[in-house]
């Protein structure tokens, strides 16, 4: 485990009156990102419809536009430049401290382009999720659109999963697929997949925030039932899932 330095340990967060009076207070979410933040924007835009509240956004890259998106929504935005740290371990230890200060119920990776250390992942295990632009377990890592097209795959998509120490290998929650068209190139395929990402990621954050989805061992549970290893399946032309709302 990371030797987390507990800051403000004697201070208990005071629950606002409007939150205390709510039947089910929204869960606190911290988002980690490295770039434009289009998935963050989707999370922010759909926040009123779901049971989560984004309380902080941290970027490892100074000037990432995702930070500006956060500020426009009055969400605390923080730059934590990984280049000024002596090692990945040192950076992740500091990152864990900063995340913990927000007292999050869930940590969401939204275009966060660094591999997290095992210690960081273990510290937030079961409370850390990611969205990946492929139909996992196919095409882990980068270049998923190019690789799928080069292999003449009939389908592509995106997957929301719990984060574990092994890259893009945690228990899968939701997976949305589409048929690759003959005229698709990397850019058109990226646009189509991102439209699906912006629909299913807020839903997945909601499901984890409400406790309907939980990590159990190597699998994910939905309403206490073990999900298929590929996750709950959705399609480009059928992203609405009333049973998940």
Secondary structure as a PSIPRED ss2 file (coil, helix, strand):
# PSIPRED VFORMAT (PSIPRED V4.0)

   1 X C   1.000  0.000  0.000
   2 X C   1.000  0.000  0.000
   3 X C   1.000  0.000  0.000
   4 X C   1.000  0.000  0.000
   5 X C   1.000  0.000  0.000
   6 X C   1.000  0.000  0.000
   7 X C   1.000  0.000  0.000
   8 X C   1.000  0.000  0.000
   9 X C   1.000  0.000  0.000
  10 X C   1.000  0.000  0.000
  11 X C   1.000  0.000  0.000
  12 X C   1.000  0.000  0.000
  13 X C   1.000  0.000  0.000
  14 X C   1.000  0.000  0.000
  15 X C   1.000  0.000  0.000
  16 X C   1.000  0.000  0.000
  17 X H   0.000  1.000  0.000
  18 X H   0.000  1.000  0.000
  19 X H   0.000  1.000  0.000
  20 X H   0.000  1.000  0.000
  21 X C   1.000  0.000  0.000
  22 X C   1.000  0.000  0.000
  23 X C   1.000  0.000  0.000
  24 X C   1.000  0.000  0.000
  25 X C   1.000  0.000  0.000
  26 X C   1.000  0.000  0.000
  27 X E   0.000  0.000  1.000
  28 X E   0.000  0.000  1.000
  29 X E   0.000  0.000  1.000
  30 X E   0.000  0.000  1.000
  31 X E   0.000  0.000  1.000
  32 X E   0.000  0.000  1.000
  33 X E   0.000  0.000  1.000
  34 X C   1.000  0.000  0.000
  35 X C   1.000  0.000  0.000
  36 X C   1.000  0.000  0.000
  37 X C   1.000  0.000  0.000
  38 X H   0.000  1.000  0.000
  39 X H   0.000  1.000  0.000
  40 X H   0.000  1.000  0.000
  41 X H   0.000  1.000  0.000
  42 X H   0.000  1.000  0.000
  43 X H   0.000  1.000  0.000
  44 X H   0.000  1.000  0.000
  45 X H   0.000  1.000  0.000
  46 X H   0.000  1.000  0.000
  47 X H   0.000  1.000  0.000
  48 X H   0.000  1.000  0.000
  49 X H   0.000  1.000  0.000
  50 X C   1.000  0.000  0.000
  51 X C   1.000  0.000  0.000
  52 X E   0.000  0.000  1.000
  53 X E   0.000  0.000  1.000
  54 X E   0.000  0.000  1.000
  55 X E   0.000  0.000  1.000
  56 X E   0.000  0.000  1.000
  57 X E   0.000  0.000  1.000
  58 X E   0.000  0.000  1.000
  59 X E   0.000  0.000  1.000
  60 X C   1.000  0.000  0.000
  61 X C   1.000  0.000  0.000
  62 X C   1.000  0.000  0.000
  63 X C   1.000  0.000  0.000
  64 X C   1.000  0.000  0.000
  65 X H   0.000  1.000  0.000
  66 X H   0.000  1.000  0.000
  67 X H   0.000  1.000  0.000
  68 X H   0.000  1.000  0.000
  69 X H   0.000  1.000  0.000
  70 X H   0.000  1.000  0.000
  71 X H   0.000  1.000  0.000
  72 X H   0.000  1.000  0.000
  73 X C   1.000  0.000  0.000
  74 X C   1.000  0.000  0.000
  75 X C   1.000  0.000  0.000
  76 X E   0.000  0.000  1.000
  77 X E   0.000  0.000  1.000
  78 X E   0.000  0.000  1.000
  79 X E   0.000  0.000  1.000
  80 X C   1.000  0.000  0.000
  81 X C   1.000  0.000  0.000
  82 X H   0.000  1.000  0.000
  83 X H   0.000  1.000  0.000
  84 X H   0.000  1.000  0.000
  85 X C   1.000  0.000  0.000
  86 X C   1.000  0.000  0.000
  87 X C   1.000  0.000  0.000
  88 X H   0.000  1.000  0.000
  89 X H   0.000  1.000  0.000
  90 X H   0.000  1.000  0.000
  91 X H   0.000  1.000  0.000
  92 X H   0.000  1.000  0.000
  93 X H   0.000  1.000  0.000
  94 X H   0.000  1.000  0.000
  95 X H   0.000  1.000  0.000
  96 X H   0.000  1.000  0.000
  97 X H   0.000  1.000  0.000
  98 X H   0.000  1.000  0.000
  99 X H   0.000  1.000  0.000
 100 X H   0.000  1.000  0.000
 101 X H   0.000  1.000  0.000
 102 X C   1.000  0.000  0.000
 103 X C   1.000  0.000  0.000
 104 X C   1.000  0.000  0.000
 105 X C   1.000  0.000  0.000
 106 X E   0.000  0.000  1.000
 107 X E   0.000  0.000  1.000
 108 X E   0.000  0.000  1.000
 109 X E   0.000  0.000  1.000
 110 X C   1.000  0.000  0.000
 111 X C   1.000  0.000  0.000
 112 X C   1.000  0.000  0.000
 113 X C   1.000  0.000  0.000
 114 X C   1.000  0.000  0.000
 115 X C   1.000  0.000  0.000
 116 X C   1.000  0.000  0.000
 117 X C   1.000  0.000  0.000
 118 X H   0.000  1.000  0.000
 119 X H   0.000  1.000  0.000
 120 X H   0.000  1.000  0.000
 121 X H   0.000  1.000  0.000
 122 X H   0.000  1.000  0.000
 123 X H   0.000  1.000  0.000
 124 X C   1.000  0.000  0.000
 125 X C   1.000  0.000  0.000
 126 X C   1.000  0.000  0.000
 127 X C   1.000  0.000  0.000
 128 X E   0.000  0.000  1.000
 129 X E   0.000  0.000  1.000
 130 X E   0.000  0.000  1.000
 131 X E   0.000  0.000  1.000
 132 X E   0.000  0.000  1.000
 133 X C   1.000  0.000  0.000
 134 X C   1.000  0.000  0.000
 135 X C   1.000  0.000  0.000
 136 X C   1.000  0.000  0.000
 137 X C   1.000  0.000  0.000
 138 X C   1.000  0.000  0.000
 139 X C   1.000  0.000  0.000
 140 X C   1.000  0.000  0.000
 141 X C   1.000  0.000  0.000
 142 X C   1.000  0.000  0.000
 143 X C   1.000  0.000  0.000
 144 X H   0.000  1.000  0.000
 145 X H   0.000  1.000  0.000
 146 X H   0.000  1.000  0.000
 147 X H   0.000  1.000  0.000
 148 X H   0.000  1.000  0.000
 149 X H   0.000  1.000  0.000
 150 X H   0.000  1.000  0.000
 151 X C   1.000  0.000  0.000
 152 X C   1.000  0.000  0.000
 153 X C   1.000  0.000  0.000
 154 X C   1.000  0.000  0.000
 155 X E   0.000  0.000  1.000
 156 X E   0.000  0.000  1.000
 157 X E   0.000  0.000  1.000
 158 X E   0.000  0.000  1.000
 159 X E   0.000  0.000  1.000
 160 X E   0.000  0.000  1.000
 161 X E   0.000  0.000  1.000
 162 X E   0.000  0.000  1.000
 163 X C   1.000  0.000  0.000
 164 X C   1.000  0.000  0.000
 165 X C   1.000  0.000  0.000
 166 X C   1.000  0.000  0.000
 167 X C   1.000  0.000  0.000
 168 X C   1.000  0.000  0.000
 169 X C   1.000  0.000  0.000
 170 X C   1.000  0.000  0.000
 171 X C   1.000  0.000  0.000
 172 X E   0.000  0.000  1.000
 173 X E   0.000  0.000  1.000
 174 X E   0.000  0.000  1.000
 175 X E   0.000  0.000  1.000
 176 X E   0.000  0.000  1.000
 177 X E   0.000  0.000  1.000
 178 X E   0.000  0.000  1.000
 179 X E   0.000  0.000  1.000
 180 X C   1.000  0.000  0.000
 181 X C   1.000  0.000  0.000
 182 X C   1.000  0.000  0.000
 183 X C   1.000  0.000  0.000
 184 X C   1.000  0.000  0.000
 185 X C   1.000  0.000  0.000
 186 X H   0.000  1.000  0.000
 187 X H   0.000  1.000  0.000
 188 X H   0.000  1.000  0.000
 189 X H   0.000  1.000  0.000
 190 X H   0.000  1.000  0.000
 191 X H   0.000  1.000  0.000
 192 X H   0.000  1.000  0.000
 193 X H   0.000  1.000  0.000
 194 X H   0.000  1.000  0.000
 195 X H   0.000  1.000  0.000
 196 X H   0.000  1.000  0.000
 197 X H   0.000  1.000  0.000
 198 X H   0.000  1.000  0.000
 199 X H   0.000  1.000  0.000
 200 X H   0.000  1.000  0.000
 201 X H   0.000  1.000  0.000
 202 X H   0.000  1.000  0.000
 203 X H   0.000  1.000  0.000
 204 X H   0.000  1.000  0.000
 205 X H   0.000  1.000  0.000
 206 X H   0.000  1.000  0.000
 207 X H   0.000  1.000  0.000
 208 X H   0.000  1.000  0.000
 209 X H   0.000  1.000  0.000
 210 X C   1.000  0.000  0.000
 211 X C   1.000  0.000  0.000
 212 X C   1.000  0.000  0.000
 213 X E   0.000  0.000  1.000
 214 X E   0.000  0.000  1.000
 215 X E   0.000  0.000  1.000
 216 X E   0.000  0.000  1.000
 217 X C   1.000  0.000  0.000
 218 X C   1.000  0.000  0.000
 219 X E   0.000  0.000  1.000
 220 X E   0.000  0.000  1.000
 221 X E   0.000  0.000  1.000
 222 X E   0.000  0.000  1.000
 223 X C   1.000  0.000  0.000
 224 X C   1.000  0.000  0.000
 225 X E   0.000  0.000  1.000
 226 X E   0.000  0.000  1.000
 227 X C   1.000  0.000  0.000
 228 X C   1.000  0.000  0.000
 229 X C   1.000  0.000  0.000
 230 X C   1.000  0.000  0.000
 231 X C   1.000  0.000  0.000
 232 X E   0.000  0.000  1.000
 233 X E   0.000  0.000  1.000
 234 X E   0.000  0.000  1.000
 235 X E   0.000  0.000  1.000
 236 X C   1.000  0.000  0.000
 237 X C   1.000  0.000  0.000
 238 X E   0.000  0.000  1.000
 239 X C   1.000  0.000  0.000
 240 X C   1.000  0.000  0.000
 241 X C   1.000  0.000  0.000
 242 X H   0.000  1.000  0.000
 243 X H   0.000  1.000  0.000
 244 X H   0.000  1.000  0.000
 245 X C   1.000  0.000  0.000
